[in-house]
Amino acid sequence: MSLTTLLGNSDLFPFKGTGKVEQTITHSHSGRVYFQATYWPARFSDAACQVKAVPGESIKIVGRQGLTLLVTPTSQA
């Protein structure tokens, strides 16, 4: 299995987790979140999301794509 195949797949988590935004996330820019005692790159699961997630804000973790977590603002979760 190639790295391209691994990075192209998205996995929805069987559980809902909550993380904390460390770097701002917008519809056009990925950021970083703190989740399960580690910092992760993160982006919105819905590319059309027009909300801005700012540092210190709670965020809902809904899946991952490669090493990037897919997130949803808690106000939309």
DOKE-868999 format. One line per field, with one value per residue: residue number from 1; x, y, z of N, C-alpha, C in turn. Coordinates in pm, whole numbers. Layout:
! residues N
resi: c(NUM,...)
n_X: c(X,...)
n_Y: c(Y,...)
n_Z: c(Z,...)
ca_X: c(X,...)
ca_Y: c(Y,...)
ca_Z: c(Z,...)
c_X: c(X,...)
c_Y: c(Y,...)
c_Z: c(Z,...)
***
This chain:
! residues 77
resi: c(1,2,3,4,5,6,7,8,9,10,11,12,13,14,15,16,17,18,19,20,21,22,23,24,25,26,27,28,29,30,31,32,33,34,35,36,37,38,39,40,41,42,43,44,45,46,47,48,49,50,51,52,53,54,55,56,57,58,59,60,61,62,63,64,65,66,67,68,69,70,71,72,73,74,75,76,77)
n_X: c(86,61,185,34,-216,-286,-304,-512,-747,-1031,-1125,-1396,-1432,-1528,-1617,-1700,-1487,-1342,-1143,-891,-843,-534,-402,-546,-826,-969,-1208,-1042,-784,-577,-528,-409,-475,-518,-540,-617,-377,-183,-56,-213,-234,-511,-828,-1139,-1409,-1611,-1567,-1697,-1755,-1804,-1717,-1483,-1238,-1083,-776,-785,-1051,-1303,-1330,-1491,-1388,-1418,-1318,-1047,-792,-533,-275,-408,-656,-1010,-1242,-1518,-1684,-1786,-2027,-2167,-2178)
n_Y: c(-118,219,542,746,625,582,847,947,844,892,866,820,868,624,735,1040,1302,1569,1848,2106,2414,2519,2658,2889,2785,2792,2799,2790,2744,2517,2426,2378,2140,2041,1723,1431,1433,1517,1721,1801,1835,2000,2029,2167,1939,1987,2152,2381,2523,2823,2929,3052,2898,2968,2999,2833,2773,2517,2222,1986,1661,1464,1284,1162,1230,1084,1206,1426,1573,1573,1818,1975,2276,2326,2452,2369,2099)
n_Z: c(0,-86,25,-82,-117,151,249,102,199,408,743,955,1297,1540,1770,1936,1989,2182,2125,2164,2009,1880,1680,1460,1264,948,672,452,544,715,1060,1396,1655,1998,2113,2284,2441,2256,1989,1683,1324,1175,1004,883,858,680,396,318,543,708,943,1187,1376,1670,1868,2184,2181,2205,2006,1796,1728,1447,1266,1058,815,677,868,951,1147,1118,1179,1351,1432,1771,1797,1575,1591)
ca_X: c(0,143,151,-74,-340,-317,-341,-634,-864,-1080,-1188,-1474,-1407,-1648,-1654,-1685,-1392,-1332,-1007,-878,-774,-406,-379,-673,-871,-1073,-1248,-935,-654,-569,-467,-363,-556,-465,-637,-561,-241,-93,-93,-242,-284,-656,-905,-1281,-1458,-1693,-1486,-1780,-1777,-1763,-1684,-1341,-1208,-968,-707,-854,-1189,-1323,-1362,-1533,-1311,-1511,-1250,-910,-745,-390,-245,-486,-787,-1126,-1309,-1641,-1702,-1882,-2158,-2233,-2166)
ca_Y: c(0,338,654,819,556,608,985,976,789,960,775,882,799,564,811,1184,1356,1714,1899,2251,2479,2581,2752,2920,2703,2855,2713,2782,2715,2419,2476,2271,2118,1954,1615,1309,1461,1540,1826,1744,1925,1982,2111,2142,1825,2047,2258,2500,2583,2963,2967,3055,2840,3042,2934,2825,2728,2373,2178,1846,1577,1370,1186,1197,1201,1073,1253,1548,1549,1642,1877,2054,2366,2270,2515,2301,1954)
ca_Z: c(0,-96,111,-149,-84,292,270,29,268,527,839,1060,1422,1599,1890,1922,2084,2187,2133,2184,1898,1913,1570,1396,1152,866,560,353,606,823,1184,1487,1774,2103,2128,2344,2489,2144,1894,1551,1220,1167,911,895,780,576,335,300,674,706,1080,1220,1508,1722,1980,2312,2158,2194,1871,1792,1638,1387,1181,1020,679,701,1003,975,1207,1060,1293,1337,1546,1868,1775,1465,1611)
c_X: c(90,97,37,-208,-381,-367,-472,-760,-901,-1148,-1269,-1453,-1536,-1694,-1637,-1590,-1394,-1186,-1008,-794,-646,-366,-511,-700,-981,-1108,-1135,-796,-667,-505,-415,-458,-481,-573,-565,-411,-138,-146,-105,-272,-435,-716,-1051,-1321,-1546,-1617,-1565,-1806,-1721,-1729,-1532,-1325,-1078,-904,-784,-996,-1194,-1371,-1398,-1451,-1405,-1445,-1107,-887,-594,-363,-324,-623,-893,-1210,-1434,-1648,-1806,-2020,-2236,-2237,-2292)
c_Y: c(123,447,736,756,585,749,1022,929,873,857,856,800,739,637,959,1232,1508,1752,2048,2307,2545,2683,2767,2830,2780,2761,2695,2749,2612,2486,2360,2263,2030,1852,1490,1324,1483,1653,1765,1855,1898,2075,2078,2024,1872,2166,2388,2573,2725,3017,2971,2998,2902,2970,2945,2773,2575,2339,2030,1771,1471,1265,1227,1162,1202,1110,1378,1511,1631,1690,1953,2149,2310,2331,2448,2150,1889)
c_Z: c(0,0,50,-118,60,314,202,100,388,615,938,1186,1475,1725,1858,2029,2079,2203,2156,2070,1949,1807,1496,1275,1080,753,459,410,718,945,1265,1605,1871,2132,2179,2372,2378,2057,1754,1450,1206,1062,931,807,665,519,317,432,675,846,1094,1360,1557,1840,2111,2301,2153,2054,1876,1687,1581,1299,1156,875,687,846,1040,1033,1135,1176,1252,1455,1642,1851,1662,1483,1643)
***
